[in-house]
Amino acid sequence: MNGVDDLKGLKLRAPEGLVQQVFAAAGATPVNLPGSEVFTGLSKGVIDAADYTVFSTNQKAGMNDIATHPVQPGFHSLPLIDISISQKNGMPCPLIYRRS
């Protein structure tokens, strides 16, 4: 993959909803496929690519053996993780993170 244009016509497994809409807008052909069938779908050519899960999970499942070009960061591999904590739990927020 060298750019968005490379998505045109690509049969890409993606979850329904916004993710499929984004890939379709970029020219890909979204395919509904359960996560349990991603590995088989890739290995048999049912799909060309998959938006499945985080890199470490794909690696453990052996996806790298059949799909040798992972693209990062993906929808599931954001460079920043946001955690929201209710103040009701009694954990004080460190001063450096408090809004003034």
C-alpha positions as CSV (number, residue, x, y, z in Angstrom):
1,M,0.0,0.0,0.0
2,N,1.4,3.3,-1.1
3,G,-1.7,5.4,-0.6
4,V,-5.4,5.6,-0.5
5,D,-5.7,5.0,-4.2
6,D,-4.4,1.4,-3.6
7,L,-7.7,0.7,-1.8
8,K,-9.7,1.0,-5.0
9,G,-11.4,-2.4,-5.7
10,L,-9.7,-4.1,-2.7
11,K,-12.0,-6.7,-1.1
12,L,-11.5,-5.6,2.5
13,R,-13.1,-7.2,5.6
14,A,-14.2,-4.5,7.9
15,P,-16.8,-4.2,10.7
16,E,-20.1,-2.8,9.8
17,G,-20.8,0.8,10.3
18,L,-18.4,3.7,10.2
19,V,-15.3,1.6,9.4
20,Q,-17.0,0.1,6.3
21,Q,-18.2,3.6,5.3
22,V,-14.7,5.0,5.5
23,F,-13.2,2.2,3.5
24,A,-16.0,2.4,0.9
25,A,-15.5,6.1,0.5
26,A,-11.8,5.4,-0.1
27,G,-12.8,3.0,-3.0
28,A,-12.5,-0.4,-1.2
29,T,-15.2,-3.0,-1.4
30,P,-16.1,-3.8,2.3
31,V,-16.9,-7.4,3.0
32,N,-18.9,-8.6,6.0
33,L,-17.0,-11.5,7.5
34,P,-16.9,-12.7,11.1
35,G,-13.6,-12.3,12.9
36,S,-13.3,-16.1,13.2
37,E,-13.1,-16.4,9.4
38,V,-10.6,-13.6,8.7
39,F,-7.5,-15.9,8.6
40,T,-9.3,-18.4,6.3
41,G,-10.7,-15.7,4.1
42,L,-7.3,-14.2,3.6
43,S,-5.6,-17.5,3.0
44,K,-8.2,-18.6,0.4
45,G,-8.5,-15.2,-1.4
46,V,-12.1,-14.6,-0.3
47,I,-10.8,-11.2,0.9
48,D,-7.7,-9.2,-0.1
49,A,-7.2,-7.5,3.2
50,A,-8.8,-7.2,6.7
51,D,-9.4,-4.5,9.3
52,Y,-9.5,-7.0,12.1
53,T,-7.9,-6.1,15.4
54,V,-4.7,-4.8,17.0
55,F,-1.3,-5.7,15.6
56,S,-0.3,-8.0,18.5
57,T,-3.5,-10.1,18.2
58,N,-3.0,-10.4,14.5
59,Q,0.6,-11.5,15.0
60,K,-0.4,-14.2,17.6
61,A,-3.0,-15.5,15.2
62,G,-0.4,-15.9,12.4
63,M,-1.9,-13.2,10.2
64,N,1.6,-12.0,9.3
65,D,2.2,-15.4,7.6
66,I,-0.5,-14.8,5.0
67,A,-0.9,-11.0,5.0
68,T,2.7,-9.8,5.0
69,H,2.1,-6.0,4.8
70,P,0.4,-4.7,8.0
71,V,-0.5,-1.0,7.9
72,Q,-0.1,0.9,11.1
73,P,-1.6,2.7,12.9
74,G,-5.0,1.2,12.1
75,F,-8.4,2.0,13.4
76,H,-7.7,-0.3,16.4
77,S,-4.1,0.9,17.0
78,L,-4.4,4.5,17.9
79,P,-1.1,6.2,19.0
80,L,-2.8,7.5,22.1
81,I,-5.2,5.8,24.5
82,D,-7.8,7.8,26.3
83,I,-9.0,6.7,29.7
84,S,-11.9,8.4,31.4
85,I,-12.3,7.9,35.2
86,S,-15.2,9.0,37.3
87,Q,-14.4,11.3,40.2
88,K,-16.7,9.2,42.3
89,N,-14.2,6.4,42.7
90,G,-12.1,8.6,45.1
91,M,-8.9,8.7,43.0
92,P,-7.6,12.2,42.9
93,C,-6.4,13.5,39.6
94,P,-2.7,14.6,39.7
95,L,-2.3,18.4,39.6
96,I,-0.4,18.3,36.3
97,Y,-3.5,16.8,34.5
98,R,-6.2,19.1,36.1
99,R,-7.8,21.8,34.1
100,S,-7.5,25.3,35.6
